Amino acid sequence: MIRGDQTNALVLKYTIRCVLLFITAFFLACSKPPEKERPVNKSLIVTAGPNVNEYNNGSNPIVIRLYQLSGRSEFEEADFWSIFNNSSEELAGIVVDRRSLSSIYPGESRLVALDIEPEAFYLAAFAEFADYETQNFRDVIVIDEEILDLGVSVSITASGVSIIAKNADGSSSKINDGNKKTKSSAKKVVKWFKGLLGGD
């Protein structure tokens, strides 16, 4: 037979357990899961020279596509028609976002706003040249917020399409450096861990 003091001890024991379970459930319910990192709004300039996309004895408008990529080698190795038709399985695995701009006219300069996705480490441009066999129809550079803030431009000339990034001193250059990619990757990993731990 259970005595009164034993009964009280059991009641107290189960009460404490219930309270602890309630507190645990309360904190689990109140703790927020890490928020998914949102796209960052940036802009770039697309310019076309006077002698672009020449055929039928004259310059012609050209369609440019802008790609955000998680990798670059697959895009750089893809042929014109694989990119044009979106038919490559390898490309499908690295394309984070794709945007087709309305036709750019010879001599035109256009400001283009982009929402840069957190998973994108590279920016690529693809030009739908009529004479794609003799012109550079694609280009890729490493991107991060710092590079985009300094200024990025897509240039279309008679020789093809290229993406140029401004340096801190105002000069322009191509950014193909693997160190930039490593730096960009490291920044995004740190931001991801901060979000996971509830930091800013």
C-alpha positions in Angstrom: 0.0 0.0 0.0 1.3 3.4 -1.0 1.7 5.9 1.8 0.6 9.5 1.6 4.1 10.9 1.4 4.9 8.5 -1.4 1.8 9.6 -3.3 2.7 13.2 -2.9 6.2 12.5 -4.2 4.8 10.7 -7.2 2.4 13.6 -7.9 5.2 16.1 -7.6 7.5 14.0 -9.9 4.9 13.8 -12.6 3.9 17.4 -12.2 7.6 18.5 -12.7 7.8 16.3 -15.8 4.6 17.8 -17.3 5.9 21.3 -16.6 9.2 20.5 -18.3 7.5 19.0 -21.3 5.2 22.0 -21.5 8.2 24.5 -21.4 10.1 22.5 -24.0 7.1 22.4 -26.3 6.5 26.1 -25.8 10.1 27.0 -26.7 10.0 24.7 -29.7 6.8 26.3 -30.9 8.2 29.8 -30.4 11.6 29.3 -32.0 11.6 30.6 -35.6 13.2 28.4 -38.3 16.0 30.1 -40.2 14.5 32.4 -42.9 15.4 31.6 -46.5 17.8 34.2 -47.8 16.0 36.5 -50.2 17.2 37.6 -53.6 19.2 40.9 -53.7 18.1 43.6 -56.1 20.9 44.9 -58.3 21.2 46.5 -61.7 23.6 46.4 -64.7 24.0 48.2 -68.0 23.6 46.5 -71.4 25.1 48.4 -74.3 25.2 47.6 -78.0 27.7 49.0 -80.4 26.7 50.4 -83.8 27.7 47.3 -85.8 26.0 44.4 -83.9 24.4 41.3 -85.3 25.3 42.2 -88.9 23.5 40.4 -91.7 21.6 41.5 -94.9 24.2 44.3 -95.3 23.4 46.0 -92.0 23.3 46.0 -88.2 20.3 44.4 -86.5 18.6 44.2 -83.1 19.7 41.3 -80.9 18.1 39.3 -78.1 20.3 38.9 -75.0 19.6 36.4 -72.2 21.0 36.8 -68.7 21.7 33.7 -66.7 22.4 33.3 -63.0 24.5 30.1 -62.5 25.8 28.0 -59.7 28.6 26.7 -61.9 30.3 27.9 -65.0 32.1 25.1 -66.9 28.9 23.6 -68.2 27.8 26.9 -69.7 31.2 27.7 -71.2 31.4 24.2 -72.8 27.8 24.3 -74.2 27.3 24.9 -77.9 25.1 27.7 -79.3 22.1 25.5 -79.9 22.2 23.7 -76.5 21.9 27.1 -74.8 19.4 28.5 -77.4 17.0 25.6 -77.1 17.5 25.1 -73.3 18.1 21.4 -74.2 21.2 20.6 -72.1 20.7 18.5 -69.0 24.0 19.7 -67.7 22.9 23.3 -68.0 19.6 22.6 -66.3 21.6 21.6 -63.2 23.5 24.9 -62.9 20.9 27.5 -64.1 19.5 29.3 -61.1 17.6 31.9 -63.0 17.2 32.9 -66.7 15.9 36.1 -68.1 15.5 37.1 -71.8 15.6 40.8 -72.6 13.6 42.4 -75.3 15.6 43.2 -78.4 18.6 45.5 -77.9 19.1 47.9 -80.9 22.4 49.0 -82.3 23.7 52.0 -80.4 21.3 51.4 -77.5 22.2 51.5 -73.8 19.8 50.0 -71.3 19.7 49.8 -67.5 18.5 46.3 -66.4 17.3 45.4 -62.8 18.1 41.9 -61.6 17.1 40.0 -58.5 20.3 38.1 -57.7 19.5 34.7 -56.2 21.5 33.5 -53.1 22.5 30.3 -55.0 24.0 32.3 -57.9 27.8 32.5 -58.0 28.1 33.5 -61.7 26.4 35.8 -64.2 26.3 34.8 -67.8 25.2 36.5 -71.0 24.1 34.8 -74.2 23.6 36.6 -77.5 21.4 35.3 -80.2 23.7 36.2 -83.0 22.7 35.4 -86.6 26.3 34.6 -87.4 27.0 32.8 -84.1 29.9 30.7 -85.6 32.2 33.7 -86.0 31.1 35.7 -82.9 31.5 35.2 -79.2 27.9 34.3 -78.3 28.4 33.7 -74.5 30.4 35.1 -71.5 30.5 34.4 -67.8 31.9 36.2 -64.8 32.0 35.6 -61.0 29.6 37.7 -59.1 28.9 38.8 -55.5 27.3 41.9 -54.0 30.6 43.8 -53.9 31.3 43.2 -57.6 27.7 44.2 -58.5 27.8 47.3 -56.4 31.0 48.5 -58.2 29.2 48.1 -61.5 28.8 45.4 -64.1 28.0 45.9 -67.8 27.2 43.7 -70.7 28.7 44.9 -73.9 27.6 43.7 -77.4 30.0 44.5 -80.3 30.7 43.2 -83.8 33.0 40.6 -82.2 30.5 39.3 -79.7 29.1 39.7 -76.2 31.2 40.3 -73.1 30.6 41.0 -69.4 32.8 43.7 -67.8 33.1 44.5 -64.1 34.4 47.8 -62.7 37.2 47.8 -60.2 37.3 49.9 -57.0 39.5 52.4 -58.8 36.9 52.8 -61.6 38.8 50.8 -64.2 37.2 47.9 -65.9 38.3 44.3 -66.1 37.2 40.7 -66.6 36.7 38.7 -63.5 37.6 35.1 -64.0 39.6 34.7 -60.8 39.0 31.5 -58.8 39.9 33.5 -55.7 36.9 35.7 -56.2 34.7 32.7 -56.5 36.1 31.2 -53.3 35.6 34.6 -51.5 32.0 34.8 -52.8 31.3 31.2 -51.8 32.7 31.8 -48.3 30.6 34.9 -47.8 27.4 33.0 -48.7 28.2 30.1 -46.5 28.8 32.4 -43.5 25.5 34.2 -44.2 23.7 30.8 -44.5 25.1 29.7 -41.1 24.2 33.0 -39.5 20.6 32.5 -40.7 20.6 29.0 -39.4 21.7 30.2 -36.0 19.3 33.1 -36.0 21.9 35.8 -36.4 21.7 38.9 -38.6 
